[in-house]
Amino acid sequence: MAKKAAKKKVAKKKKVVRKTSARKPSSPVNKVQDNAHEIWLAGLGAFSLAQEEGVNLVRKGGKLVNERTGQVISESSKLFDRLVSEGRKLEGKGKKMAGNAVGGVRSDVEGRVDKAREQARTNWDKLEKVFEERVARALSKLGVPTSEEIQELSERVQELNVRVRELAKAQGASKAAASKPAAKKTTTKKTTTKKS
C-alpha cells in the first residue's frame, strides 16, 4: 500500500512538473533544472517509502524481540551461573599457581638483590679508596700534610712539652738549690763585715 501511495505522489508531481515545463520555453538550462527537480522528487518518494517500510519492520521486530527476550534472559542467566562456577574453579587453580610462582620469584629476586647489595658495597669501598688516594696525592703535591702526619706531629709536640716541663722543673730546682746557699753566704759575709 505504501508503495502505491508513493507512486501516486511521484506521478502527481511529474504532472505538475510537466505542466510548469509546458508553460516555459524549453531551454537547456530549464531541462537541467527539470531533471534535477525530478531527481529530487524521486529521492523524496524513496525516502517516504523507506520510512513506511522501516516503521512496519520495527513493529514486526518489536513483536519478535518481546517473544525472544524471555528466552534470551533465561538462557543468559543459566550461562552466567555456569561461567561463575567455572571462574571459581579457575580462581582456585590460579591462586595456587600464582602462590608457587611468586614464592620462587621472590626467593630468586631476594638472592639477586643481596648479590647486588654486596657488589655495590664492594664497589663503593673501592671507589672510596681510589678517591682517598687521589685526594692524598693532590694534597701531597700541594704540600698539605696528611692527617697521619698531623697526628704524628701532635704526639711529638706533646712529648716535647712534657720534656720542656721536666727540664724547667729540673732547672728551677737547681737554681733554687743554688740560690739558697749563695744567699746564706752573702748574708754571713755582711754580718761579718759589720762586726769588724
Phi, psi and omega in degrees: 000318181296324179295318181296320181294319180293320179297321179296319180296316181295319180297318178298317181293325177296320179297319180296317181296319181295322179294316181290325180286334178290332182284327184267149177292143184282118176228164181299324180293317180295323179296318180296317179296319179296316180296318179297321180293319178296321178297318178299315180295321178298320178297319178295321178296317179297319178299317181296315179297316181297323180295316180295315179297320179298318179298317180296318180294322179295320179297313180296318180295323178299319178297315181295320180297316180298322179292318186277342184299316179300316180295316182295319181296315181293319179294320182291326178291322176297315180296320179298314179299319179296317179296322179297316181295320177295322179297320178298316179300312181294325180298317178299314179297318181296318179297317180297313180295320180294320178299316178296316181294318181294320179300315179295317180293319182300312181295322178295316181294317180298320177298317180294322180295317179298317178298318180295320178297314181297318179296320179295318178299314180299313180296322180295317178299316178298318180296318178299317180297314179299316181297314180300318180297317181292320178296318180297318178297317181295317179294323179296319179295328180278351179085017179273128180290153178279169180295327178294318179295320179295319178297317179297317178295321179298317179296320179295319179296319179297317178299316180296320178299318179298315180296319180297318179297317179297316179295319180296319177296316181296317179292320179296322180290319180289324177293319180295320179291321181286325182282334179290311178293325180293326179292324179293321180294316181293326178287324178289325179292320181295320181292325179286326179288329179290323181290326184277000000 
